[in-house]
Amino acid sequence: MSLPPRPTALLCALVAAAALLPTAGPARAATSLAFGACPDSVPKPPAPDRVECGRLSVPLDRRHPSGPHIEIAVSRVPASGTPAERRGILLVNPGGPGGSGLPYAVTKRAKLPASVRRAYDVIGFDPRGVGSSTPVDCGPMGGLFTAPGADPVPTTPRAERTYLTSLRQMADDCATGAGTAALPYLSTEQTAYDMDAIRAALGEPRTGFLGVSYGSYLGAAYAARFPQRVGRMVLDSVVGPWDWYDFDVVQSRAMLRARDTFFAWSAAHPERFGLGGDADAVRQAYLRARRGLAARPVNGFGPAEFDRAVYRALGRTERWAGLADGLRGYLADGSPDGLRPASAFDSPAARNYEAANRIVKCADGPGPTPREIVADIRRTRRLDPQPVLTGMEASACAYWHHRPDRRTPLGGPAAPPVLLVASAHDPVTPIEGARELRELLPGSRLVTLDDDYSHGVFASRGNACVDEAVAAYLIDGTVPAADVRCAGPGLPEVL
């Protein structure tokens, strides 16, 4: 069986006119999942492993199980060990909000320790609104996909007003594209209900879970709603338990620290990168490149595209050399090709990701006011006149057409202890978020990769200390007696 994406227009119709939804009708108990072939977007694991896919019908609104239904796309790679080794299911989520989990069951599983692969059926799924699970589309999103985009860092009152106008347009575009009536139902809390429906359909008493980045937030929401059904849960690169806008502000400040570290690292290798022999010289080279692209974009690559490239590169140290080489290349010959990510930003998958990202964040809790947004941009610019604001996605919630009156509940004393994992200097999900979420999950432990500057740790950084600690927890369920500190790799070597 194949899993073609469901058109966004249907999602609007589900709420406005339930009769238009093919799966609408009387409530149905999800008792099983029929698996078959997967779409081409799901890679095939190496033999003898296999991946299989299916669809699960769930209510659009869990408070009205007899109302409209949508379908959630699910993938499964069965455990490779003996029945005695099996520990159950391990749902996985790659982050976002907006990341597709259907192929992630294959790609992440391939990196897991062998003992974990033998013990767990790895279950991937596209959260509602994402990928093959009734994907949403916000159309132009206030000019987000226009290339070159407008400078995303306003520096004058007029530019600030233009910036706020683009946020209002983004909110309007999402209300039109996804449908105003659908916006409340594409939330993390509703997705947590979908996770439990997957568990029930598979006939499992507990949900094992590995969530990375936004996946940690989703796991904490599941633990708040279904504490008695939490199995062994690993939350990696943890999103702090804050309003999404507040998280974005914390992240924007962490990006400044990471960029300063990148400047100093590049300066330590002047013969390799040629950007200068001290951090200030590299900073000036960086600013010359950005100013040049702001004054004269090249083939659709301007300041917005530059900041997106920087944001992406700062999150993983293995991309730092490419960023430094791209800066040098542009300053030498005026070509930004070395700065362009390999994947296209304006593609159907990217449009879906960006739309789902804003819709979920704005459904999860109250948004900021326009005054707060401007004040925080000014505060950040006082720290550094040229910040990277690419991750300030929840700013659009200031003008959202649905205003939730509470934040998504996270964690709670009824949940069993879980394992949190964090990189000490991760700029995407700063470690203070892991420390604060741990306080909402009594008895939980934090595994920290010291002297590391990247996003994504377990079965990602190749650190035996981290991977062995997490694998032991997943296999035997033993929570470490105390927090675990692992020696990290330090800054990347230059070849």
Legacy VTK file of the C-alpha trace (Angstrom):
# vtk DataFile Version 3.0
C-alpha trace
ASCII
DATASET POLYDATA
POINTS 495 float
0.000 0.000 0.000
1.184 3.546 -0.635
0.695 6.607 1.527
0.096 9.644 -0.696
-0.192 12.961 1.142
-3.712 14.163 1.816
-4.345 17.628 0.336
-4.399 20.532 2.775
-7.793 21.691 1.535
-9.317 18.588 3.078
-8.119 19.629 6.515
-10.088 22.844 6.286
-13.131 20.927 5.162
-12.859 18.461 8.038
-13.855 21.060 10.572
-16.061 23.281 8.457
-17.987 20.427 6.864
-17.327 17.016 8.357
-19.264 15.322 5.605
-16.460 16.092 3.166
-13.962 13.962 5.073
-13.709 10.421 3.732
-12.922 8.981 7.164
-15.473 11.059 9.075
-18.332 9.281 10.743
-19.065 7.343 13.905
-16.263 6.973 16.395
-14.168 3.895 15.850
-11.916 2.245 18.376
-8.386 1.933 17.031
-7.734 -1.759 17.750
-5.189 -2.659 15.085
-2.927 -1.288 12.409
-2.695 -2.999 9.034
0.810 -2.694 7.622
1.944 -2.944 4.019
4.335 -1.302 1.592
5.805 2.138 2.305
5.954 5.184 0.036
9.155 5.989 -1.821
10.029 8.649 0.769
10.794 5.877 3.278
14.205 4.290 2.676
14.594 0.538 2.828
16.735 -0.782 5.680
19.488 -3.277 4.879
18.400 -6.916 4.827
17.242 -8.817 6.760
15.473 -5.882 8.400
12.269 -4.638 6.811
10.075 -1.551 7.082
6.312 -1.533 6.737
3.753 1.271 6.748
0.100 1.812 7.517
-2.523 4.411 8.403
-4.445 4.941 11.607
-7.731 6.847 11.783
-7.930 9.223 14.765
-10.404 11.937 15.772
-9.505 15.433 14.672
-10.611 16.613 18.130
-10.175 14.116 20.972
-12.992 15.791 22.899
-15.384 14.754 20.113
-14.489 11.186 19.135
-17.649 10.888 17.033
-16.688 13.859 14.896
-14.356 14.131 11.906
-11.371 11.822 11.667
-7.984 12.194 10.045
-5.363 9.587 9.217
-1.900 9.304 10.758
0.824 7.661 8.659
2.848 5.108 10.666
6.003 3.100 9.879
7.536 0.160 11.702
10.879 -1.634 11.637
10.423 -4.790 13.753
12.948 -5.733 16.422
15.709 -7.952 15.085
16.329 -9.951 18.277
14.696 -12.983 19.834
11.340 -12.828 21.632
13.214 -12.983 24.946
15.186 -9.863 24.014
12.139 -7.815 22.993
11.243 -4.815 25.160
8.266 -3.438 23.219
7.874 -0.442 20.923
10.030 2.645 20.629
8.217 5.554 19.002
10.640 8.090 17.544
10.268 11.744 16.607
12.989 13.768 14.829
11.976 17.260 15.958
10.511 20.376 14.453
7.659 20.952 15.009
7.176 19.873 11.419
9.695 17.055 11.056
8.539 13.944 9.205
8.893 10.822 11.330
7.840 8.247 8.752
11.348 7.714 7.300
12.955 8.404 10.682
12.091 4.915 11.905
14.644 3.656 9.360
17.274 6.389 9.439
17.449 6.772 13.228
17.209 3.045 13.881
20.285 2.493 11.716
22.288 4.610 14.193
20.960 2.988 17.381
23.124 0.577 19.360
22.669 -3.033 18.246
21.144 -4.009 21.588
18.386 -1.422 21.130
17.695 -2.531 17.566
17.319 -6.112 18.777
14.995 -5.120 21.632
12.521 -2.680 20.101
10.106 -2.343 17.211
11.032 1.174 16.089
7.873 3.099 15.210
7.936 6.249 13.110
4.956 8.457 12.369
4.168 11.721 10.676
2.477 13.970 13.246
-0.857 15.429 12.209
-0.363 18.170 9.631
3.030 16.813 8.554
4.240 14.743 5.604
1.720 12.001 4.827
-0.611 12.817 7.747
-2.938 15.431 6.221
-0.152 17.959 5.492
-0.797 21.650 5.954
0.308 24.469 3.680
0.312 28.175 4.533
0.914 29.371 0.977
3.272 32.361 0.741
3.554 32.678 4.543
4.044 36.416 4.518
6.804 36.268 1.936
8.885 33.631 3.747
9.613 31.807 0.497
10.322 34.908 -1.571
13.919 34.864 -2.800
15.755 36.956 -1.989
13.834 37.553 1.217
13.675 40.827 3.075
16.347 41.438 5.702
15.039 39.523 8.761
16.753 41.814 11.291
14.936 45.164 11.565
17.206 48.048 12.579
14.897 51.097 12.343
11.338 51.840 13.524
10.154 51.642 9.929
11.857 48.277 9.451
10.291 47.068 12.697
6.841 47.976 11.410
7.557 46.146 8.150
8.733 43.120 10.130
5.514 43.050 12.171
3.457 43.395 9.003
5.155 40.308 7.569
4.247 38.385 10.743
0.626 39.461 10.408
0.630 38.353 6.774
2.095 35.000 7.771
-0.682 34.471 10.310
-3.296 35.448 7.715
-1.766 33.094 5.143
-1.861 30.188 7.603
-5.483 30.916 8.488
-6.311 30.840 4.791
-4.138 27.886 3.826
-4.844 25.563 6.750
-8.268 26.943 7.643
-8.967 28.956 10.777
-11.193 26.229 12.190
-8.410 23.635 11.914
-5.713 25.627 13.721
-6.573 24.535 17.307
-6.334 20.824 16.439
-2.780 20.749 15.118
-1.262 20.967 18.581
1.319 18.956 20.465
-1.314 17.808 22.940
-3.508 16.383 20.178
-0.432 14.644 18.742
0.212 13.108 22.158
-3.263 11.568 21.939
-2.322 10.227 18.492
0.766 8.619 20.004
-1.398 6.811 22.515
-3.736 5.704 19.747
-0.732 4.173 17.969
0.213 2.366 21.171
-3.310 1.000 21.581
-3.542 -0.026 17.922
-0.322 -1.999 18.299
-1.636 -3.719 21.418
1.179 -2.470 23.655
0.700 -1.617 27.350
3.430 1.067 27.388
4.928 3.585 24.987
8.689 3.575 24.720
9.787 6.860 23.199
12.860 8.590 21.799
12.257 12.254 21.011
14.911 14.632 19.707
14.631 18.430 19.958
10.891 19.189 19.567
10.432 15.456 20.101
11.472 16.048 23.724
8.620 18.541 24.117
6.227 16.024 22.558
7.449 13.300 24.906
6.998 15.560 27.934
3.450 16.337 26.760
2.719 12.605 26.459
4.093 12.049 29.965
1.766 14.760 31.293
-1.325 13.308 29.625
-0.584 9.560 29.898
1.864 9.078 32.786
0.675 5.537 33.492
1.460 4.489 29.905
5.005 5.847 29.717
7.564 3.113 29.189
11.233 3.953 28.813
11.484 7.502 27.551
14.580 9.293 26.267
14.383 13.038 25.631
17.391 14.212 23.637
18.436 17.841 23.002
15.677 19.088 25.243
13.335 21.988 24.545
12.791 23.955 27.741
9.336 23.973 29.408
8.578 27.541 28.384
6.177 29.283 26.049
7.458 28.753 22.516
8.220 32.435 22.043
10.294 32.525 25.231
12.176 29.448 24.023
12.899 31.184 20.711
14.361 34.178 22.555
16.602 31.919 24.668
17.746 30.174 21.500
18.535 33.462 19.732
20.906 34.412 22.562
22.547 30.962 22.473
23.127 31.421 18.736
25.190 34.533 19.509
27.403 32.525 21.877
27.814 29.748 19.310
28.696 32.235 16.582
31.341 33.851 18.788
32.812 30.398 19.348
32.775 29.813 15.580
34.579 33.129 15.006
37.316 32.201 17.486
37.630 28.682 16.050
37.954 30.002 12.493
40.553 32.533 13.633
42.612 29.724 15.169
43.087 28.321 11.647
43.902 31.361 9.467
45.953 29.314 7.007
42.940 27.058 6.357
40.113 29.570 6.131
41.796 32.895 5.435
39.204 34.920 7.345
41.590 36.544 9.820
43.901 35.724 12.670
41.664 36.760 15.555
37.962 36.511 16.367
37.259 40.178 15.615
38.846 39.887 12.174
36.647 36.885 11.374
33.594 38.775 12.654
34.397 41.657 10.318
34.765 39.242 7.394
31.377 37.748 8.310
29.773 41.200 8.454
31.300 42.183 5.098
29.763 39.110 3.523
26.341 39.775 5.004
26.396 43.469 4.124
27.429 42.635 0.584
24.543 40.207 0.111
22.099 42.653 1.723
23.186 45.404 -0.699
23.315 43.139 -3.731
21.738 39.659 -3.524
23.148 37.068 -5.898
20.800 34.698 -7.730
18.116 34.944 -5.065
20.587 34.713 -2.170
20.381 37.714 0.154
20.474 38.463 3.886
17.541 36.199 4.803
19.092 33.270 2.955
22.484 34.063 4.507
21.037 34.011 8.029
19.253 30.714 7.362
22.553 29.185 6.202
24.330 30.461 9.313
21.559 29.220 11.611
21.728 25.762 10.059
25.520 25.589 10.219
25.885 26.748 13.817
23.742 23.858 15.055
26.230 21.144 14.023
29.992 21.581 14.301
30.622 19.347 11.290
29.119 22.170 9.215
31.421 24.867 10.562
34.197 24.271 8.043
31.672 24.524 5.213
30.393 27.828 6.585
33.911 29.249 6.874
34.771 28.062 3.363
31.529 29.592 2.060
32.359 32.950 3.622
35.843 32.891 2.154
34.490 31.914 -1.273
31.955 34.724 -1.348
34.508 37.322 -0.252
36.946 36.074 -2.896
34.728 35.800 -5.968
31.255 37.090 -5.024
29.571 33.692 -5.313
27.378 32.502 -2.425
27.198 28.942 -3.761
29.369 27.644 -0.927
26.839 28.978 1.575
23.763 27.422 -0.018
22.396 24.312 1.733
22.102 21.301 -0.545
18.350 20.976 0.056
15.951 23.505 -1.454
14.194 25.807 0.996
11.239 26.409 -1.315
10.027 22.844 -1.886
6.751 21.113 -0.971
8.424 19.416 1.993
9.981 22.684 3.200
6.692 24.544 2.819
4.922 21.886 4.836
7.606 21.964 7.525
7.516 25.741 7.928
3.704 25.803 7.978
3.403 22.992 10.534
6.111 24.580 12.642
4.199 27.846 13.114
0.789 26.208 13.402
1.899 23.802 16.145
3.799 26.436 18.098
0.851 28.809 18.001
-1.565 26.049 19.037
0.534 25.103 22.070
0.058 28.230 24.141
-0.271 32.015 24.286
1.800 34.089 21.886
3.716 37.313 22.444
2.472 40.839 21.854
3.928 42.954 19.028
5.419 45.254 21.667
7.241 42.303 23.276
8.634 41.215 19.920
10.107 44.630 19.149
11.481 45.005 22.686
13.205 41.604 22.521
14.729 42.310 19.100
16.138 45.560 20.474
17.522 43.791 23.549
19.155 41.154 21.372
20.656 43.804 19.101
22.155 45.482 22.157
23.970 42.199 22.808
25.084 42.066 19.178
23.999 44.506 16.454
23.761 41.692 13.880
21.969 38.741 15.516
20.579 35.620 13.851
16.781 35.685 14.289
15.939 32.778 11.986
14.629 30.638 14.841
12.131 33.255 16.071
9.261 31.287 14.572
6.694 31.829 17.335
6.717 35.580 16.713
3.931 34.976 14.193
1.713 33.871 17.096
1.263 37.556 17.980
-1.261 37.781 15.128
-2.585 34.217 15.137
-6.251 33.582 14.356
-6.542 31.101 17.217
-5.464 32.181 20.698
-5.085 29.277 23.161
-5.597 30.301 26.760
-3.108 27.871 28.313
0.255 26.320 27.631
0.602 22.617 26.811
1.093 20.692 30.092
4.522 19.056 30.326
5.758 16.325 32.650
4.336 15.917 36.141
4.896 13.955 39.355
2.821 10.971 38.171
5.206 10.212 35.291
7.968 7.651 35.861
11.606 8.832 35.754
12.926 9.403 32.243
16.378 10.007 30.785
17.261 13.437 29.406
20.286 13.964 27.161
21.947 17.264 26.287
25.042 18.760 24.711
26.693 21.273 27.043
26.850 24.042 24.409
24.002 23.173 22.030
22.791 26.500 20.549
19.532 25.072 19.165
18.203 23.673 22.451
20.330 25.266 25.198
21.044 22.965 28.136
19.166 25.131 30.647
15.979 23.784 29.045
16.945 20.215 29.994
17.681 21.280 33.541
14.313 22.991 33.915
12.310 20.166 32.330
13.994 17.675 34.662
12.390 19.521 37.579
8.978 18.602 36.131
9.933 14.912 35.877
10.879 13.835 39.430
13.537 11.157 39.676
14.726 11.696 36.108
18.413 11.951 35.231
20.383 14.137 32.839
23.173 12.762 30.623
25.399 15.672 29.550
27.967 15.587 26.756
30.544 18.077 27.990
32.730 20.159 25.677
30.306 19.671 22.783
28.658 22.314 20.614
26.164 20.373 18.483
22.461 19.579 18.382
21.432 15.928 18.711
23.461 13.628 20.970
22.321 10.017 21.487
23.157 7.764 18.533
24.257 10.912 16.737
27.585 12.183 18.107
29.270 8.770 18.223
30.011 9.135 21.932
30.310 5.737 23.587
29.694 7.097 27.104
26.353 8.637 26.086
25.252 5.760 23.871
26.069 3.080 26.439
24.270 4.934 29.253
21.126 5.416 27.186
21.160 1.880 25.773
21.481 0.409 29.274
18.447 2.425 30.393
16.393 1.349 27.368
17.292 -2.314 27.766
17.123 -2.892 31.519
15.139 0.167 32.636
17.620 1.166 35.311
17.735 4.901 35.927
21.282 6.049 36.791
21.821 6.780 40.471
22.957 10.293 39.580
23.335 12.537 36.558
25.913 11.324 34.044
28.734 13.484 32.643
30.468 12.328 29.468
33.670 13.763 27.980
32.896 15.457 24.675
34.935 15.909 21.498
35.688 19.615 21.844
35.778 21.903 18.833
36.111 20.236 15.441
39.515 19.370 14.092
40.604 21.079 10.896
42.031 18.898 8.150
LINES 1 496
495 0 1 2 3 4 5 6 7 8 9 10 11 12 13 14 15 16 17 18 19 20 21 22 23 24 25 26 27 28 29 30 31 32 33 34 35 36 37 38 39 40 41 42 43 44 45 46 47 48 49 50 51 52 53 54 55 56 57 58 59 60 61 62 63 64 65 66 67 68 69 70 71 72 73 74 75 76 77 78 79 80 81 82 83 84 85 86 87 88 89 90 91 92 93 94 95 96 97 98 99 100 101 102 103 104 105 106 107 108 109 110 111 112 113 114 115 116 117 118 119 120 121 122 123 124 125 126 127 128 129 130 131 132 133 134 135 136 137 138 139 140 141 142 143 144 145 146 147 148 149 150 151 152 153 154 155 156 157 158 159 160 161 162 163 164 165 166 167 168 169 170 171 172 173 174 175 176 177 178 179 180 181 182 183 184 185 186 187 188 189 190 191 192 193 194 195 196 197 198 199 200 201 202 203 204 205 206 207 208 209 210 211 212 213 214 215 216 217 218 219 220 221 222 223 224 225 226 227 228 229 230 231 232 233 234 235 236 237 238 239 240 241 242 243 244 245 246 247 248 249 250 251 252 253 254 255 256 257 258 259 260 261 262 263 264 265 266 267 268 269 270 271 272 273 274 275 276 277 278 279 280 281 282 283 284 285 286 287 288 289 290 291 292 293 294 295 296 297 298 299 300 301 302 303 304 305 306 307 308 309 310 311 312 313 314 315 316 317 318 319 320 321 322 323 324 325 326 327 328 329 330 331 332 333 334 335 336 337 338 339 340 341 342 343 344 345 346 347 348 349 350 351 352 353 354 355 356 357 358 359 360 361 362 363 364 365 366 367 368 369 370 371 372 373 374 375 376 377 378 379 380 381 382 383 384 385 386 387 388 389 390 391 392 393 394 395 396 397 398 399 400 401 402 403 404 405 406 407 408 409 410 411 412 413 414 415 416 417 418 419 420 421 422 423 424 425 426 427 428 429 430 431 432 433 434 435 436 437 438 439 440 441 442 443 444 445 446 447 448 449 450 451 452 453 454 455 456 457 458 459 460 461 462 463 464 465 466 467 468 469 470 471 472 473 474 475 476 477 478 479 480 481 482 483 484 485 486 487 488 489 490 491 492 493 494
